[in-house]
Amino acid sequence: MGINLSNFLSSKSKNAKMIDFQDLEHIDGVSISVLSANLYNDSRDDLSMFYFRDGANYASVYTQSKIVSENIKWNLKQNSKKIYSLLVNTRNANAFTGKQGYESLKKLSEIISLELTKKQEQDEDISKKISSKEIMFGCTGTIGEPYPYEKISHQIQNIVSKIKYTQNKFIWMKAALGIMTTDTKPKLAMEECTIANKKIKIYGIAKGSGMIHPNMATTLAYVFTDAKLSNDILNKLLKKNISTTFNAITCDGDTSTNDMTTIFATGKVDNTQIKNINDKKIKNFDKALNKVLLNLAKRVVSDGEGSSKFVTINVKKCKSEIDAKQIAFSIANSPLVKTAIAGEDPNWGRIIMAIGKAGPKINLKKLLIKFGNLKIVQDGKLHQSYNETKTAEYMKNQNIDFDIEIFSGKKSFTVYTMDFTKKYIDINADYRS
């Protein structure tokens, strides 16, 4: 099960941010298999299977786009209590594929459930007949092209036969590489915590580089834990933590048809039962889950298509969190702001523009803007000590922080984004070539 590193090693972003990876190891109840179904007409890994031999509780959030992929339609219709497998393909979004795309998933689910049922009979003392409704799908890639059912279906028996019950960092890396499209780096994160003195693992992988702007969820992200938690608790925890993580990033302001974030809980750790997310015993897990999601979300932004800068926008002292979020995204999604950052131009007037067009009321007499530790605007006017040379020097950093204080209240919100470079245009101009 060798790692196909072709995409990773050919990346020209050797000096890009966040290139260090945590070593994800074994997590009970999760099995992984990754291979090439030749979806890119080469040998790179493009099909990944996650198998839960005893089933897994789960919760998902999906794109709020009015046009959604066929795999999301499938996932939403199943409503199974447990999931036994997640199959993720790259290269094809299975969006705007209509009946052909949906029926392909239906047929694949039947093949997968049959093959996994055979595996249950071979490997388990007490085997279970797995239903096609207990299979989930993730799809990512080009919109509108016919779904490659034949290529994928011909590999199901093979991918099931290659399932590894014991994971290590190489298998997790292989899985993270196997779900990438225009990404230049895999995205992995992990945390360990406790639930009532029981040690818990939380592992996650994600993909995303372009068409990134959150609305309920963004990109593809899959989180796995060995905790014993109900679907209801998982759902509440995921929705709570998605707002300040995957719903706090943007690369280009575009929300995908395929966005999904799912958490799977294998229940292999016999922790105390949690009936309410306000239970103090779940506090550590709640914090650790947020760390994993935020880590993955930041990695998506840092690998934004053609990016050279990682940008943090802190908007503070607003009347409401909604206002703060609106202003932060107005700045983060402005092409003029993003190109100024790429050009290392301290054009603070573009920040002013983005704040003004956002909509929420501001206290202009007190407005404060800082680039890092440098005060640019204070009390609604250019700060008396403003130094263009020092500010231009700050803009050369790879990590850029903008702090804005609106002075209309006490609420805040932080958004993470990237710059727009010429390479962004090159990547998207040639995306289907």
DRENBA-451526 format. One record per residue (C-alpha): x, y, z; residue in three letters. Coordinates in steps of 0.05 Angstrom, whole numbers, plus 32768, in hexadecimal, padded with zeros to 4 digits. Layout:
XYZALA
...
***
This chain:
800080008000MET
803580327FEAGLY
8028807C7FEDILE
801E809F7FAAASN
804380E07FB6LEU
804180FA7F6FSER
801481367F7EASN
803681457FBFPHE
807D81427FA7LEU
807081697F67SER
805581A47F8ESER
807A81E57F81LYS
806481FF7FC5SER
809F81E37FEBLYS
80A282218016ASN
805782238023ALA
803B82288068LYS
802581F08097MET
804E81B98076ILE
8059819280B7ASP
8029815980C4PHE
801581368104GLN
801F80EB8106ASP
7FDB80CC8105LEU
7FE08083811AGLU
7FAD804D812BHIS
7F66805D813FILE
7F3980228152ASP
7EFE80148125GLY
7F17803880E7VAL
7F35801480ACSER
7F528034806DILE
7F5F80218025SER
7F78804F7FEEVAL
7F8880417FA5LEU
7F87805C7F5ESER
7F4980537F34ALA
7F6C80777EFBASN
7F3C80B27F00LEU
7F7580E17EEDTYR
7F8D80B17EB7ASN
7FCC80A57EE0ASP
7FE1807E7F1DSER
7FD380B17F54ARG
7FA5809C7F8DASP
7F5F80B57F80ASP
7F3080867FA5LEU
7F2F807F7FF1SER
7F058051801DMET
7EFA80578067PHE
7EDA80198086TYR
7EBB801480CBPHE
7EB87FC980D9ARG
7E877FD28113ASP
7E65800F80F6GLY
7E6E8057810CALA
7E40808D8127ASN
7E4680CC80FETYR
7E31811380EFALA
7E39813E80B1SER
7E3281868099VAL
7E2B81948050TYR
7E2F81CD801ETHR
7DF481FD801EGLN
7DFB82097FD3SER
7DB982027FADLYS
7DDD81D47F7DILE
7DFA81977FA0VAL
7E20815A7F8ASER
7DFE81167F82GLU
7E2780F87FBCASN
7E0B812C7FECILE
7DC5811C7FD4LYS
7DD480D27FE1TRP
7DF180DE8026ASN
7DB68109803CLEU
7D8380D48027LYS
7DA18099804EGLN
7D9580AC8097ASN
7DB6806D80B0SER
7DC6806780FBLYS
7E0D804F80EBLYS
7E3C805580B0ILE
7E68801B809BTYR
7E90803B8063SER
7EA2807E8043LEU
7EBC807D7FFBLEU
7EDD80BC7FE1VAL
7EF080C87F98ASN
7F1781027F7ATHR
7F19811E7F33ARG
7ECC811E7F2CASN
7E9C81477F57ALA
7E5E811E7F43ASN
7E3981617F40ALA
7E0981737F08PHE
7E0C812A7EF2THR
7DC2811D7EFFGLY
7DA580D67EFELYS
7DE680B87EE4GLN
7E0D80D37F1FGLY
7DDB80BE7F54TYR
7DCD80797F37GLU
7E18806D7F34SER
7E1D80787F7FLEU
7DE1804B7F8BLYS
7E0280137F63LYS
7E46801F7F85LEU
7E25801C7FCASER
7E087FD87FB9GLU
7E4C7FBE7FA2ILE
7E707FDB7FDEILE
7E3D7FBF8010SER
7E427F7A7FF0LEU
7E8E7F7A7FF1GLU
7E917F938039LEU
7E5D7F60804FTHR
7E8B7F2A8032LYS
7EC57F498059LYS
7E9A7F468098GLN
7E8E7EFC808CGLU
7ED87EF08082GLN
7EF37F1A80BCASP
7EBE7F1F80F3GLU
7EA87EEB8126ASP
7E627F098122ILE
7E5A7F2680DCSER
7E287F5B80C7LYS
7E047F648085LYS
7E167FAA8070ILE
7DE07FD3804DSER
7DEA80018012SER
7DCA8037803DLYS
7E058032806DGLU
7E36804B8038ILE
7E4980958030MET
7E6C80B77FF6PHE
7E9A80F37FEEGLY
7EA8810E7FA8CYS
7ED681477F92THR
7EEF81617F50GLY
7ED2817D7F10THR
7E88818F7F0DILE
7E5C81767ED4GLY
7E85813C7EB9GLU
7E6580F67EB7PRO
7E7480CF7EF7TYR
7EA9809A7EE9PRO
7E8080607F03TYR
7EA4802A7EDBGLU
7EEA803D7EF2LYS
7ED480417F3BILE
7EA880037F3CSER
7EE07FD87F1EHIS
7F0B7FEA7F5AGLN
7EDA7FDD7F93ILE
7EEE7F947F9DGLN
7F377FA97F9BASN
7F317FE27FCCILE
7F0B7FB67FFDVAL
7F407F807FF8SER
7F767FB4800ALYS
7F547FCD8049ILE
7F867FD58082LYS
7F6A7FCA80C8TYR
7FA87FEA80E8THR
7FBB803080D4GLN
7FFC805680D8ASN
8013809C80C2LYS
80228084807CPHE
7FDC80688071ILE
7FBC80A8808BTRP
7FEA80D1805EMET
7FD680A58023LYS
7F8D80B18033ALA
7F9780FD8038ALA
7FBD80FD7FF6LEU
7F8880D27FD6GLY
7F5081057FDFILE
7F7781417FC3MET
7F6781667F82THR
7F8C81A77F76THR
7FA981A47FBDASP
7FF581A57FC1THR
7FF781888007LYS
7FCE8155802EPRO
7FA9816E806BLYS
7FAB814580ABLEU
7F9F815680F4ALA
7F9781328136MET
7F89813E8180GLU
7F84811281BDGLU
7F57812181F8CYS
7F2E80FF822ETHR
7EE580F3823CILE
7EDE80E58286ALA
7F2680CB828BASN
7F20809F824DLYS
7F5580AF8218LYS
7F3680C481D6ILE
7F5580CE8191LYS
7F3B80FF815CILE
7F5A80FA8116TYR
7F49812280D9GLY
7F5A812B8090ILE
7F41815E805EALA
7F4981778017LYS
7F3E81BB7FF9GLY
7F6581F07FD4SER
7F3482157FA7GLY
7EE982227FA4MET
7EED822F7FEFILE
7EBB825B8014HIS
7E95823F804EPRO
7E4A82388054ASN
7E3982018087MET
7E7681D98071ALA
7EAE81E28040THR
7EDD81B58019THR
7EDF816B802DLEU
7EF3815B8075ALA
7EED81188099TYR
7EF8811180E4VAL
7EFE80CE8108PHE
7EFB80C08153THR
7EFA8081817EASP
7ECB80A381B0ALA
7E86808681BELYS
7E5780BF81ADLEU
7E1080C08191SER
7DFE80DC814DASN
7DD881148170ASP
7E148129819AILE
7E438125815ELEU
7E13814F8135ASN
7E0F8185816BLYS
7E5A81868176LEU
7E69818A812CLEU
7E3981C3811ELYS
7E5281E9815ALYS
7E9B81E48145ASN
7E9381EC80FAILE
7E8082368101SER
7EC5824D811ATHR
7EEE821C80F1THR
7ED8820680ABPHE
7EA4823E80A9ASN
7EDA827180B8ALA
7F068267807BILE
7F05827E8033THR
7F3482777FF9CYS
7F0E82957FBEASP
7EC782A27FD6GLY
7EA982667FB0ASP
7E8082317FD4THR
7E8481EB7FB6SER
7E4B81BE7FA2THR
7E6E81857FC7ASN
7E8281A2800BASP
7E7B81718045MET
7E9981678089THR
7E8A812680ADTHR
7E9F810B80F1ILE
7E9E80BF80FEPHE
7E9F80A18144ALA
7EB280578149THR
7EA080518193GLY
7EDC802581A2LYS
7EEB804C81E1VAL
7EB8803B8216ASP
7EB180818232ASN
7E788098825ETHR
7E3880A78239GLN
7E2F80F08224ILE
7DE88108821FLYS
7DF381538219ASN
7E2A817C81F8ILE
7E2A81A98235ASN
7E41816E825FASP
7E848181827ELYS
7EA0813C826DLYS
7E9D814D8222ILE
7EC18190822BLYS
7F0781758219ASN
7EEC815081DCPHE
7EC8818F81C6ASP
7F0981B881C9LYS
7F32818281A7ALA
7EFF817B816ELEU
7F0381C68163ASN
7F4F81C28160LYS
7F4D818B812BVAL
7F1A81AF8100LEU
7F3E81F28106LEU
7F8181D180F6ASN
7F6481B180B7LEU
7F3F81F180A3ALA
7F7F821A80A8LYS
7FA481E7807FARG
7F7081EE8048VAL
7F7B823A8047VAL
7FC78235804ASER
7FC48208800DASP
7F9482367FE7GLY
7FA082347F9CGLU
7FDE825D7F8CGLY
7FE1827C7FD2SER
8020829C7FEDSER
800282B9802DLYS
7FD9829F8067PHE
7FAB82D7807FVAL
7F8682DD80C2THR
7F50831280C7ILE
7F388321810EASN
7EFB834E8112VAL
7EEB83648158LYS
7EBC83908182LYS
7E7F83868155CYS
7E36838A8166LYS
7E2D83408155SER
7E578305813EGLU
7E30830780FDILE
7E48834E80F1ASP
7E90833B8101ALA
7E8C82FF80D2LYS
7E6E8329809AGLN
7EA6835D809FILE
7EDD832980A4ALA
7EC483048066PHE
7EBC83458040SER
7F068350804AILE
7F1A8308803FALA
7EF483007FFDASN
7F0883437FDESER
7F3283367F9FPRO
7F50837C7FA9LEU
7F66836B7FF0VAL
7F8083277FDCLYS
7FA883407FA1THR
7FC683787FCBALA
7FDD83447FFDILE
7FFB831A7FC5ALA
802083587FADGLY
803783677FF4GLU
801783AC7FECASP
800283CD802EPRO
7FC483E9800DASN
7F9A83F3804CTRP
7F67841A8023GLY
7F4E83D78008ARG
7F4183BF804EILE
7F1983FF805BILE
7EF283F1801BMET
7EE183AA8030ALA
7ECB83BF8075ILE
7E9F83F68059GLY
7E7B83CA8026LYS
7E6E83918057ALA
7E2D83AE8071GLY
7E3083B080BDPRO
7E3383F380E1LYS
7E77840A80F9ILE
7E8D843F812AASN
7EB9846580F9LEU
7ED28495812FLYS
7EF2845A8154LYS
7F04842A811BLEU
7F4784068127LEU
7F6F83E080F3ILE
7FB083BC8100LYS
7FDF839580D2PHE
800183678103GLY
80188395813BASN
801983D2810ELEU
7FE084048119LYS
7FC6841C80D6ILE
7F85843D80E9VAL
7F708456812EGLN
7F33847F8142ASP
7F1B847C80FBGLY
7F58849D80DBLYS
7F9D848B80C4LEU
7FC984808101HIS
7FFB84B8810DGLN
803684878110SER
8023846280D0TYR
8061844E80A9ASN
805884358062GLU
809E84158060THR
809383ED80A0LYS
804E83D78089THR
806983C18045ALA
809F83998069GLU
806983778094TYR
804383638054MET
807F8339803FLYS
806F83068076ASN
804F82C48064GLN
801D82CB809DASN
7FF5830C809CILE
7FC6832280D5ASP
7F92835880CEPHE
7F708370810EASP
7F33839C8107ILE
7F0B83BA8141GLU
7EC683D6812EILE
7EB083F18173PHE
7E6683E2816BSER
7E6483AA81A0GLY
7E8B837081BELYS
7E858337818CLYS
7EBE831E815FSER
7ECD82EC8128PHE
7F0C82D38107THR
7F1282BE80BDVAL
7F4D829C809CTYR
7F5E82A78052THR
7F9582AC801EMET
7FAD82DC7FE8ASP
7FA082DB7F9DPHE
7FDE82D17F73THR
7FEA82C97F28LYS
7FF1827F7F37LYS
7FA8827C7F4ETYR
7F9382927F08ILE
7FC282607EE7ASP
7FA782267F10ILE
7F5E82367F03ASN
7F6882497EBAALA
7F8682037EAEASP
7F5B81DC7EE0TYR
7F3B81AD7EADARG
7F7681AA7E7DSER
***
